[in-house]
Amino acid sequence: MASESLLMLSELNNLTADDNQSLFNDSASTGGNSTVNTGVPVSWVYWLPGPLICSFGIICNVFNLCVLSQKRLSDSPYTYLTALAISDLILLTASFLQLVTSHSTRTYLKSFYDVYIFFSFGNIFFNASVWLVVALTIERVCFVTHPLTFHPSKKVAKICCVSVFIFCALINIPRFFCYGLIEYKGHFYPNGTPFRESKLFYRISWVHALVITFIPILILLVSNFVLIFAMRKAAKERAALHSNRDAEIRKDQTRLTRTLIAVVVVFIVCTFLSAFVEDPISYSLFGGDRSWKDYIKSPANQLFIYISNLLVFLNSSLNFVLYCSFNRKFRQAAATFVRKLHPYCRNLGNEIVSKMPSRNTISSRSYSFHQGETSQTNL
């Protein structure tokens, strides 16, 4: 890309608001570094389902936190899932507020929120969700490949979660210096800084895409193949077992592995586009002979951004559904929580429990074998 084109780059990495099209572009009326509303029409494809998906996700993640707070879900994997629910909840809440206030008057508070809360902090928690899934997957791979020597620890899981949030906050520090706020005809708008238009930030954006999207997806793809192989191997070993207890233990391991595989598959499908939707990357790949401004304002680019954001929101909203679909222990804990909510909810909880297999199993535990004894470890 020519050096003069690099100076025009602006981006909202991973999470991209409609402001990137209508507010964050150069305006001839205010100078090359100023930004005003260009009047780009808003697409119902994004603004209609967006708040609905976010609302659904907020409710599901609140319920996730309530269920995961129970003592029966205190093992190390549930520590990662709790941190993931917190991260997704903050992301969806910030996105919901940005969506529902998109057409409000451009006050200082509104523009400040878009730039420093939604854009900056929203991406911190989106990135944290990415690496929390990676951390949980790595722990699960270590557990299924080395069941005799690897012992998951809740303390280590907490340290990993805190480290993920700190790491994601650090790599997103440059975002806080991308935009300032200017007043134009009584309204406040984001204004691109010289740093945002520099070659340094262009390089940072590519490094960010590598660290947040490409490397995690590569790790998750490899890990998923390992987990699928382990699941098939466990199925063959379970078929050869004569002990009902051992068979149920292996069956439970397979069920838990299948849960994580489902989470990873949905995650990859829903977040893969977020790497290519970043402005420098998408312009380099799809811009062609068009100018930077023409490409950013194009309907095709807007639609690409809308779909990518909706998939990110959807990914953050579906974990509760996946847990209930594949994890019996979580489902039982959810039923218990529902019964405690209100007397009118008890019948619903009892109905959920009654539909579960009645045989006495030990599927609520995950095990590793050490010196002929069975010990509880993972999920």
C-alpha positions as CSV (number, residue, x, y, z in Angstrom):
1,M,0.0,0.0,0.0
2,A,1.3,3.4,-0.9
3,S,2.6,5.6,2.0
4,E,0.0,8.3,1.3
5,S,-2.7,5.8,1.7
6,L,-1.4,4.7,5.1
7,L,-2.0,8.2,6.5
8,M,-5.7,7.9,5.7
9,L,-6.2,4.7,7.7
10,S,-8.8,4.6,10.5
11,E,-10.2,1.6,12.2
12,L,-12.5,0.3,14.8
13,N,-11.0,-3.2,15.3
14,N,-13.1,-6.2,15.9
15,L,-16.1,-4.2,17.2
16,T,-17.1,-1.7,14.6
17,A,-19.9,0.7,15.1
18,D,-21.9,2.5,12.5
19,D,-20.0,5.5,13.7
20,N,-17.1,4.2,11.7
21,Q,-19.0,4.9,8.6
22,S,-21.0,8.0,9.5
23,L,-18.9,9.8,12.0
24,F,-15.2,8.7,11.9
25,N,-14.5,9.6,8.2
26,D,-12.7,12.6,6.9
27,S,-14.9,15.6,6.1
28,A,-13.9,18.2,3.6
29,S,-16.0,20.8,5.5
30,T,-13.9,20.5,8.6
31,G,-10.5,19.5,7.3
32,G,-8.8,16.2,6.7
33,N,-8.5,15.2,10.4
34,S,-12.0,16.2,11.5
35,T,-15.1,14.1,11.4
36,V,-18.8,14.9,11.1
37,N,-21.9,12.9,10.2
38,T,-21.8,12.1,6.5
39,G,-25.4,11.2,6.3
40,V,-24.8,7.5,5.5
41,P,-28.1,5.6,5.8
42,V,-28.4,3.2,8.7
43,S,-29.2,-0.4,7.7
44,W,-32.0,-2.2,9.5
45,V,-30.0,-5.4,9.0
46,Y,-27.9,-4.2,12.0
47,W,-29.9,-1.8,14.0
48,L,-33.1,-3.9,14.3
49,P,-31.7,-7.4,15.4
50,G,-28.7,-5.9,17.2
51,P,-30.5,-4.7,20.4
52,L,-32.6,-7.9,20.4
53,I,-29.6,-10.2,20.3
54,C,-27.8,-8.1,23.0
55,S,-30.9,-8.2,25.2
56,F,-31.1,-11.9,24.9
57,G,-27.4,-12.3,25.6
58,I,-27.5,-10.0,28.7
59,I,-30.3,-12.1,30.2
60,C,-28.5,-15.4,29.4
61,N,-25.2,-14.2,30.9
62,V,-26.9,-12.9,34.0
63,F,-28.4,-16.4,34.4
64,N,-25.1,-17.9,33.6
65,L,-23.5,-16.0,36.5
66,C,-26.3,-17.0,38.9
67,V,-25.9,-20.7,38.0
68,L,-22.1,-20.7,38.0
69,S,-22.0,-19.1,41.5
70,Q,-23.3,-22.4,43.0
71,K,-20.9,-24.5,45.0
72,R,-21.4,-27.6,42.8
73,L,-19.9,-25.6,39.9
74,S,-16.6,-24.7,41.7
75,D,-14.1,-26.7,39.6
76,S,-11.5,-24.9,37.6
77,P,-13.3,-25.0,34.2
78,Y,-16.2,-23.2,35.7
79,T,-13.9,-20.4,36.8
80,Y,-13.1,-19.8,33.2
81,L,-16.8,-19.9,32.3
82,T,-17.6,-17.4,35.0
83,A,-15.0,-15.0,33.8
84,L,-16.3,-15.5,30.2
85,A,-19.8,-14.7,31.3
86,I,-18.6,-11.5,33.0
87,S,-16.7,-10.5,29.9
88,D,-19.6,-11.3,27.6
89,L,-22.1,-9.5,29.8
90,I,-20.0,-6.3,29.9
91,L,-19.5,-6.4,26.1
92,L,-23.2,-7.0,25.4
93,T,-24.3,-4.2,27.8
94,A,-21.9,-1.7,26.3
95,S,-23.0,-2.7,22.8
96,F,-26.7,-2.5,23.7
97,L,-26.3,1.0,25.1
98,Q,-24.4,2.1,22.0
99,L,-27.1,0.7,19.7
100,V,-30.1,2.1,21.4
101,T,-28.6,5.6,21.7
102,S,-27.2,5.7,18.1
103,H,-29.8,8.2,17.0
104,S,-29.7,10.4,20.1
105,T,-28.3,13.9,20.0
106,R,-24.6,14.1,19.7
107,T,-23.8,15.4,23.2
108,Y,-20.4,15.3,24.7
109,L,-21.4,12.4,27.0
110,K,-22.7,10.4,24.0
111,S,-19.5,10.9,21.9
112,F,-17.3,10.2,25.0
113,Y,-19.2,6.9,25.5
114,D,-18.8,5.8,21.9
115,V,-15.0,6.5,21.8
116,Y,-13.8,5.6,25.3
117,I,-16.4,3.1,26.5
118,F,-17.8,1.2,23.6
119,F,-14.8,1.4,21.3
120,S,-12.0,1.1,23.8
121,F,-13.4,-0.9,26.7
122,G,-15.8,-2.9,24.5
123,N,-12.9,-4.3,22.6
124,I,-11.0,-5.1,25.7
125,F,-13.7,-7.4,26.9
126,F,-14.3,-8.9,23.4
127,N,-10.5,-9.7,23.3
128,A,-10.7,-11.1,26.8
129,S,-13.5,-13.5,25.8
130,V,-11.3,-14.7,22.9
131,W,-8.4,-15.7,25.1
132,L,-10.6,-17.0,27.9
133,V,-12.0,-19.6,25.5
134,V,-8.4,-20.4,24.4
135,A,-7.2,-20.8,28.0
136,L,-10.1,-23.1,28.8
137,T,-9.5,-25.2,25.7
138,I,-5.8,-25.5,26.4
139,E,-6.6,-26.7,30.0
140,R,-9.1,-29.3,28.6
141,V,-6.6,-30.5,26.0
142,C,-4.0,-31.0,28.7
143,F,-6.5,-32.8,30.9
144,V,-7.6,-35.3,28.2
145,T,-4.1,-36.0,26.9
146,H,-2.4,-36.3,30.3
147,P,-5.1,-37.5,32.7
148,L,-2.5,-39.1,35.1
149,T,-0.1,-36.1,35.4
150,F,-2.2,-33.0,34.8
151,H,-4.2,-31.7,37.7
152,P,-6.3,-28.6,37.0
153,S,-6.3,-26.0,39.8
154,K,-8.9,-23.4,40.6
155,K,-6.2,-21.1,41.8
156,V,-4.3,-21.4,38.5
157,A,-7.5,-20.8,36.6
158,K,-8.1,-17.6,38.5
159,I,-4.6,-16.4,37.9
160,C,-5.0,-17.2,34.2
161,C,-8.3,-15.2,34.0
162,V,-6.8,-12.2,35.7
163,S,-3.8,-12.4,33.4
164,V,-6.0,-12.5,30.3
165,F,-7.9,-9.3,31.4
166,I,-4.6,-7.5,32.1
167,F,-3.1,-8.6,28.8
168,C,-6.1,-7.5,26.8
169,A,-6.2,-4.1,28.6
170,L,-2.6,-3.6,27.8
171,I,-2.8,-4.4,24.1
172,N,-5.8,-2.1,23.7
173,I,-4.1,1.0,25.3
174,P,-3.4,2.4,21.8
175,R,-7.2,2.7,21.2
176,F,-7.5,5.4,23.8
177,F,-5.3,7.6,21.7
178,C,-7.0,7.1,18.4
179,Y,-9.8,9.7,18.8
180,G,-10.5,13.0,20.5
181,L,-13.7,14.9,20.6
182,I,-14.5,18.1,18.7
183,E,-17.5,20.4,18.7
184,Y,-19.2,21.1,15.4
185,K,-22.4,23.2,15.2
186,G,-23.3,22.5,18.8
187,H,-22.7,18.8,18.6
188,F,-19.7,16.7,19.6
189,Y,-18.0,14.2,17.2
190,P,-15.0,11.9,17.4
191,N,-11.9,13.4,15.8
192,G,-9.1,11.2,14.5
193,T,-5.7,12.0,16.1
194,P,-2.4,12.0,14.2
195,F,-1.5,8.8,16.0
196,R,-4.5,7.1,14.4
197,E,-3.4,8.1,11.0
198,S,0.2,7.0,11.5
199,K,2.1,4.1,10.0
200,L,2.8,2.9,13.5
201,F,-0.9,2.5,14.2
202,Y,-1.4,0.7,10.9
203,R,1.3,-1.8,11.9
204,I,-0.2,-2.2,15.4
205,S,-3.6,-3.0,13.8
206,W,-2.1,-5.9,11.9
207,V,-0.3,-7.2,15.1
208,H,-3.6,-6.9,17.0
209,A,-5.5,-8.9,14.3
210,L,-2.8,-11.6,14.6
211,V,-2.9,-11.8,18.4
212,I,-6.6,-11.5,18.8
213,T,-7.9,-13.5,15.8
214,F,-5.5,-15.5,13.8
215,I,-3.4,-17.1,16.5
216,P,-6.4,-17.9,18.8
217,I,-8.3,-19.5,15.9
218,L,-5.2,-21.6,14.9
219,I,-4.9,-22.8,18.5
220,L,-8.6,-23.6,18.7
221,L,-8.6,-25.5,15.4
222,V,-5.7,-27.7,16.4
223,S,-7.1,-28.2,19.9
224,N,-10.5,-29.1,18.5
225,F,-8.9,-31.9,16.4
226,V,-7.1,-33.2,19.5
227,L,-10.4,-33.1,21.5
228,I,-12.3,-34.9,18.8
229,F,-9.7,-37.6,18.5
230,A,-9.7,-38.0,22.3
231,M,-13.5,-38.2,22.3
232,R,-13.5,-41.0,19.7
233,K,-10.7,-42.8,21.6
234,A,-12.7,-42.5,24.8
235,A,-15.8,-43.9,23.1
236,K,-13.9,-47.0,22.0
237,E,-12.4,-47.5,25.5
238,R,-15.8,-47.1,27.0
239,A,-17.2,-49.8,24.8
240,A,-14.5,-52.2,26.0
241,L,-15.1,-51.5,29.7
242,H,-17.1,-54.0,31.8
243,S,-17.5,-51.8,34.8
244,N,-20.6,-49.6,34.7
245,R,-18.8,-47.1,37.0
246,D,-15.8,-46.7,34.6
247,A,-18.1,-46.6,31.6
248,E,-20.1,-43.8,33.1
249,I,-16.9,-41.9,34.0
250,R,-15.6,-42.1,30.4
251,K,-19.1,-41.2,29.1
252,D,-19.1,-38.1,31.2
253,Q,-15.7,-37.2,29.9
254,T,-16.9,-37.5,26.4
255,R,-20.0,-35.3,27.1
256,L,-17.8,-32.6,28.6
257,T,-15.4,-32.7,25.7
258,R,-18.3,-32.4,23.3
259,T,-19.6,-29.3,25.2
260,L,-16.3,-27.5,24.7
261,I,-16.1,-28.6,21.1
262,A,-19.5,-27.0,20.5
263,V,-18.4,-23.8,22.2
264,V,-15.3,-23.6,20.1
265,V,-17.0,-24.3,16.8
266,V,-19.6,-21.6,17.5
267,F,-16.8,-19.2,18.6
268,I,-14.8,-19.7,15.4
269,V,-17.8,-19.3,13.1
270,C,-19.0,-16.2,14.8
271,T,-15.6,-14.4,15.3
272,F,-13.6,-15.3,12.2
273,L,-15.0,-12.3,10.2
274,S,-14.0,-9.9,12.9
275,A,-10.4,-10.1,11.7
276,F,-11.1,-9.2,8.1
277,V,-13.6,-6.4,9.0
278,E,-10.9,-4.2,10.5
279,D,-10.5,-1.2,8.3
280,P,-6.8,-1.5,7.3
281,I,-7.2,-5.3,6.6
282,S,-10.5,-5.0,4.7
283,Y,-9.2,-2.1,2.6
284,S,-6.0,-3.9,1.7
285,L,-7.9,-7.1,0.7
286,F,-11.1,-5.7,-0.9
287,G,-10.5,-2.0,-1.5
288,G,-9.2,-2.4,-5.0
289,D,-8.7,0.8,-6.9
290,R,-11.2,2.7,-4.8
291,S,-10.1,5.5,-2.4
292,W,-10.1,4.9,1.3
293,K,-13.2,7.1,1.8
294,D,-15.1,5.5,-1.0
295,Y,-14.5,2.0,0.2
296,I,-15.3,2.8,3.9
297,K,-18.7,4.4,2.8
298,S,-19.6,1.6,0.4
299,P,-22.8,-0.4,1.1
300,A,-20.9,-3.7,0.8
301,N,-18.4,-2.7,3.5
302,Q,-21.1,-1.5,5.8
303,L,-23.0,-4.8,5.3
304,F,-19.8,-6.7,6.0
305,I,-19.3,-4.8,9.3
306,Y,-23.0,-5.2,10.3
307,I,-22.9,-9.0,9.8
308,S,-19.5,-9.3,11.7
309,N,-20.8,-7.3,14.7
310,L,-24.0,-9.3,14.8
311,L,-22.1,-12.6,14.8
312,V,-19.9,-11.3,17.7
313,F,-23.0,-10.4,19.7
314,L,-24.5,-13.8,18.9
315,N,-21.4,-15.6,20.0
316,S,-21.5,-13.8,23.4
317,S,-25.2,-14.7,23.8
318,L,-25.3,-18.4,23.0
319,N,-23.1,-20.0,25.7
320,F,-25.9,-20.5,28.1
321,V,-27.8,-22.5,25.4
322,L,-24.7,-24.6,24.7
323,Y,-24.1,-25.3,28.4
324,C,-27.7,-26.5,28.9
325,S,-27.6,-28.6,25.7
326,F,-24.4,-30.5,26.4
327,N,-23.6,-30.2,30.1
328,R,-25.9,-32.2,32.4
329,K,-24.2,-30.9,35.5
330,F,-24.8,-27.3,34.5
331,R,-28.4,-28.2,33.5
332,Q,-29.1,-29.7,36.9
333,A,-27.6,-26.6,38.6
334,A,-29.8,-24.4,36.4
335,A,-32.9,-26.4,37.4
336,T,-32.0,-26.0,41.1
337,F,-31.6,-22.3,40.7
338,V,-34.9,-21.9,38.8
339,R,-36.7,-23.8,41.7
340,K,-35.2,-21.3,44.2
341,L,-36.3,-18.2,42.2
342,H,-40.0,-18.4,43.0
343,P,-42.6,-20.9,44.1
344,Y,-44.2,-20.6,40.6
345,C,-40.9,-21.6,39.0
346,R,-40.6,-24.8,41.0
347,N,-42.8,-26.7,38.6
348,L,-40.7,-25.7,35.7
349,G,-37.5,-26.8,37.5
350,N,-39.1,-30.2,38.4
351,E,-40.2,-30.6,34.8
352,I,-36.6,-30.1,33.6
353,V,-35.2,-32.6,36.2
354,S,-37.9,-35.2,35.4
355,K,-36.9,-35.2,31.7
356,M,-33.3,-36.2,32.7
357,P,-32.2,-39.8,32.8
358,S,-33.2,-41.3,36.2
359,R,-30.4,-43.8,36.4
360,N,-27.8,-43.2,39.0
361,T,-24.8,-41.8,37.3
362,I,-21.8,-39.8,38.2
363,S,-22.0,-37.6,35.2
364,S,-21.7,-34.5,37.4
365,R,-18.1,-35.1,37.8
366,S,-15.0,-35.3,35.7
367,Y,-12.2,-37.6,36.7
368,S,-8.6,-38.4,36.2
369,F,-7.0,-41.8,37.2
370,H,-4.0,-41.9,39.5
371,Q,-2.6,-45.0,41.0
372,G,-5.8,-46.9,40.5
373,E,-7.9,-44.4,42.3
374,T,-10.4,-42.0,40.9
375,S,-10.1,-38.3,41.8
376,Q,-12.3,-35.4,40.9
377,T,-10.6,-32.8,38.7
378,N,-12.1,-30.9,35.8
379,L,-15.7,-30.3,34.8
